Amino acid sequence: MNRKPIIYQLLPRLFTNYNEKCMPNGTLEQNGSGKLNDITPKVLDAIKQLGVTHVWYTGVIEHAHCADYSDHGIERDNRHVVKGQAGSPYAISDYYDIDPDLAVNVDKRMDEFEALVKRTHETGLKVIIDFVPNHVARRYHSDAAPTGIKDLGADDDNSKFFSPFNNFYYVPRQKFSPSVDMGSGNDAYVEFPAKASGNDCFTAFPGRNDWYDTVKLNYGVDYGDNTQHFHPIPDTWFKMLHILRYWASKGIDGFRCDMVHMVPLEFWQWAIPIVKEHYPEIVFIAEIYDPALYRDFINLGGFDYLYDKVNLYDTLRGIQTSDVSAAQITGCWQTVEGIAGNMLNFLENHDEQRFASAFYAGDPVKVIPSLVVSSMISTGPMMIYAGQELGEPAADAEGYSGYDGRTTIFDYWSVDTLRRWLNGGNPSEANLSPRERWLRNAYCRILGICGSEKAIGIGRFFDLMYVNYNNPTLNPHRQYVFIRSYDDEALVVAVNFGAESCDMKVNVPKLAFEMLQIPEGTTEMVELLTGDKATVTFSSTTPLPVFLKPYGAAVWKVVHKNNVAAGKKKVVQSGKKSKKS
């Protein structure tokens, strides 16, 4: 793929909810829910303008919620094991169905999803959905599974903590008793024997911060003695493979796989090649939080892309909030050297605090250096979370989520910045503030460069920091510089995490010109973010002048076609001479 993937994550439940008067802890009837049908071609075109190539529709598979759809044949969830009114999108209650909250016609919810996939593809975008392999909702029952597919746990022996033939783990002879209210009388949630909770909590007594709304799936690992039982292949493996192939058959283009390191690597080694045998273009993205496992999950597990959260994301956040040195970015690319193209970078997602929130940067305009580094440092995908491009501050206390700098995933809610931009289904900047308009345009420019410049999409990387640590014009704690290069083009990328402007004179070593095959000399350069042009001496003996605004960035591009053409001519002549001899 010559173009760098740019993924736009959105929760349909929130994304197209236009209710301006949502109330904390509001029900579906009070606050409403966004609908798949409202993600129209016009809306998708507006998303695509950001430079987006993929849309990750988060939370489309049916999950536990407090709304009552029993009139539609959907078993009702007990509200005591649902987090918030809307429930977690990761407490799956039916792997084969679409969440009814998202449908205009509940009985046609799968048809509405398939129509959304078709619309998305017609817009020139690809579709990613969640695959949640580690846990399910406390109440799991599929009313949409194909004939012959049994529910998870249907044949379990619940008298045993572990059996390789079980789908769940049990706490024999103990009642499920978390440290949250389970109700009383007919309203009570009763589970006996207790099942283990999704965050590897193998007791009957999970706390409020445990994933008490979910049940851990059994892939053949006995956590009692840490033995593995993968032969014969566990029943859970077959059930989950069938689910993957079921959704692949719907025409989606990829899976974002939740908490993959909580599932045995051996399962992924087995399942992903089988899925790709029939759907070779489908991509698998792993949410993973252990850099020591990165290479195994790529080289052995078969994943196309991995979250780089604990490495680059945490470093960029530290630079912004904790006075971490920008020089630490060098260690980030070194950590993933050789697999950088498999790293998915981001500054926001549904689990993390919003960049503009009071818990993070507090001002969305400060995002430019972090955005440029995370989107341009490698050929791997960049992910944007809906509203990020508008500076959404997550300043609401929506209900279960509370005021925590995140946009809720547990409540029925409407996101102010998105609602104003979407404008009732007619996306427009008319209702945005000048700052929001400026920010969205900045995202369009930066992500557009990622999509149009081959040096970023498929090019090479060269870190310039090692020759600039003692440079008096550059503060390595606040500024970072690197080169991206491809064929006859080179980009010099410089960012400033500081609150003061800087006039830098960037050293570019002889090694960079040799390794990237860039000719030295006087040349024309254009700054891609502003369109400014300059004639400069680009060489290892003359530092390159770069001016950066506070929290600013510059991407200077040089094209050296004549030199490359001459070089190619010499190669051809050399080849002819060799042939004659």
Helices and strands as residue ranges (DSSP letters): E 6-10, H 12-15, H 28-31, G 36-38, H 41-48, E 54-57, E 61-63, G 70-72, G 79-81, E 92-98, G 100-102, G 106-108, H 109-122, E 126-131, E 135-137, E 170-171, G 185-187, E 194-195, E 214-216, E 221-222, E 227-228, H 235-248, E 254-257, G 260-262, H 265-278, E 283-286, G 291-293, H 294-299, E 305-307, I 309-313, H 314-321, G 326-328, H 329-335, G 340-342, E 343-346, G 364-367, H 368-376, E 382-385, G 388-390, H 416-422, G 423-425, H 434-452, H 454-457, E 460-463, G 465-467, E 479-486, E 489-496, E 502-506, H 510-515, E 521-527, E 533-538, E 544-548, E 553-559, H 561-580
